[in-house]
Amino acid sequence: MKSCSLFILVSSFSLVAHSSFRGCANARAHVHAYAVLLPFIYGLDGEMDQLQWGGEKSEGLQSSDTCFEVLCSAFFQQAKPLRVPNFIGGTFVDSQSSTAIDVINPATQEVVSQVPLTTNEVQSCSVCSKAAFPSWRNTPVTTRQRIMFKLQELIRRDIDKVAMNITTEQGKTLKDAHGDVFRGLEVVEHACGMATLQMANVPLAVTCGNTFVLKPSEKDPELAMEAGLPNGVLNIVHGTNDVVNAICDDDNIRAISFVGSNIAGMHIYARASAKGKRVQSNMGAKNHAIVLPDANMDAALNALVAAGFGAAGQRCMALSTVVFVEIHNHGIMENKLVERAKALKVNAGTVPDADLGPVISKQAKERIHRLIQSGVESGAKLLLDGRNIVVPGYEQGNFIGPTILSGVTADMECYKVLFMLFSKLDFGKSVGGNLWAGFLCMKADRFEEAIDIVNRNKYGNGAAIFTTSGAAARKFQTEIEAGQVGINVPIPVPLPFFSFTGSKASFAGDLNFYGKAGVNFFTQIKTITQQWKDLAAGSGVSLAMPTSQKI
């Protein structure tokens, strides 16, 4: 396979990447699935890079609370928000736009930085990418691999700082942010093994020989440049609707990779596909867990709490719904779930022992309040209410404590509404965030009924089952329609050398992220047919269809 002149847009659309699933923070929030992409591209704001540790690097936040506190203090004492430049042709370029989006710390409401609403710089990015493509495409794959090895080293060096960026902009705990960065590191590690075709998106794309236009989060691409990526291979442009439409329409751009809301994702898929571009679009999710009566209940409950409340639910693969099957004492199970949820500590993500941080914005918090209330008004029982929580010292933060609703049915708004809260009016401006730290408890009389509940939902990112029965597990993995299946695994996210196989309304396109499918997306197959044997003189002209057989 040869690399094609693909110019990629990777966008966590409602502008705060994460992800993934937001790996490295973004301004408005999908971290999911794609959060894994940004950590290995982004370094630290210039002002923060000047921090000194008495001549020594921090050895990790868990072992150095002093450095941890100094970093927090320095970050929040910036004199004014940084206006993030575009990155075009290896140079930071101030956007020509006079308007910008504030990136707000969800725990304090302080403006961390500003992302310009770029309008007409997309063409400059695509031209630079196109100019860099021939040389980069012909660069030996081993040379590209060495850059990925260097990038891996730099990520390990700056992992504390990148994790702090995530926490500051997205709100998740530092422990979870470190996990996001490590996930991105795994992607880079697999890009180092090009021959095995085990890679993912940004490192996968450039290691395959593509040049890249990124419309992402707002952090600087310092690590990628320091690793040795040539000028023009990676270009970054910020903005919303106008930038997206320009990328979809630009003739130099041949493929688009997207992560975000369904509204934005389907708009991009339709518009770019109509222009003949290759598109992969990872979108919304509503993930379910089925608990059978033979499951190890303690282990299942612990897994549910971790999968539902981790990162305040702000993961594209977070579990939002649990279906108890044939469990006559399901009320006892729900009470045990409540006990575990009550023990979780809600605080700013920078507090070392915090379990849950804030949700991404005030608008997200308000909408979550409305969804919880609608569930109560529809007849659901509110077992645990996290709406009135106040965190001392962070009274203005967007905090919502663990929340559990029981007796939920599929016709309730709290179930039907996708918990990825993006604007229904303007796909470029997110009014919400990702998910929320809440569980919807349902019950089914039969296993088949539970499977039917999951399959009737239009989204298909992931689903999990808890059971000790191999037969039940086999039935589940065969009949369930979600693209990623967990057997006693609450968050069935594959390692980077497997494809991320969301399906149904969670994905648009024919080649998924990561793995062999990801490699196929980032390459163009070319078939060469040759003949060198001497043809017998006087053999004449044959008009028959060429075959491998002698006639």
Sequence and secondary structure as in RCSB ss.txt:
>XXXX:A:sequence
MKSCSLFILVSSFSLVAHSSFRGCANARAHVHAYAVLLPFIYGLDGEMDQLQWGGEKSEGLQSSDTCFEVLCSAF
FQQAKPLRVPNFIGGTFVDSQSSTAIDVINPATQEVVSQVPLTTNEVQSCSVCSKAAFPSWRNTPVTTRQRIMFK
LQELIRRDIDKVAMNITTEQGKTLKDAHGDVFRGLEVVEHACGMATLQMANVPLAVTCGNTFVLKPSEKDPELAM
EAGLPNGVLNIVHGTNDVVNAICDDDNIRAISFVGSNIAGMHIYARASAKGKRVQSNMGAKNHAIVLPDANMDAA
LNALVAAGFGAAGQRCMALSTVVFVEIHNHGIMENKLVERAKALKVNAGTVPDADLGPVISKQAKERIHRLIQSG
VESGAKLLLDGRNIVVPGYEQGNFIGPTILSGVTADMECYKVLFMLFSKLDFGKSVGGNLWAGFLCMKADRFEEA
IDIVNRNKYGNGAAIFTTSGAAARKFQTEIEAGQVGINVPIPVPLPFFSFTGSKASFAGDLNFYGKAGVNFFTQI
KTITQQWKDLAAGSGVSLAMPTSQKI
>XXXX:A:secstr
 EE   EE EEETTTB  TBTTSS BSS   BTTTTTSTTT    HHHHT   TTS    GGG HHHHHHHHHHH
HT SS EE  EEETTEEE  S S EEEEE TTT  EEEEEE   S HHHHHHHHHHHHHHHHTS HHHHHHHHHH
HHHHHHHTHHHHHHHHHHHH   HHHHHHHHHHHHHHHHHHT GGGT   HHHHHHHTT EEEE   S   HHHH
HTT  TTTEEE   SHHHHHHHHH TT  EEEEES HHHHHHHHHHHHHTT EEEEE    EEEEE TTS HHHH
HHHHHHHHHGGGG STT EEEEEEES TTHHHHHHHHHHHHHTS B  TTSTT SB   S HHHHHHHHHHHHHH
HHTT EEEE  TT   TT TTS     EEEES  TTSHHHHS SS   SS TTS SS S  SEEEEEEESSHHHH
HHHHHHSSEESEEEEE S HHHHHHHHHH   SEEEES SS    TTS B  EETTEESSS BSHHHHHHHTEE 
       S   TT     S   SS  
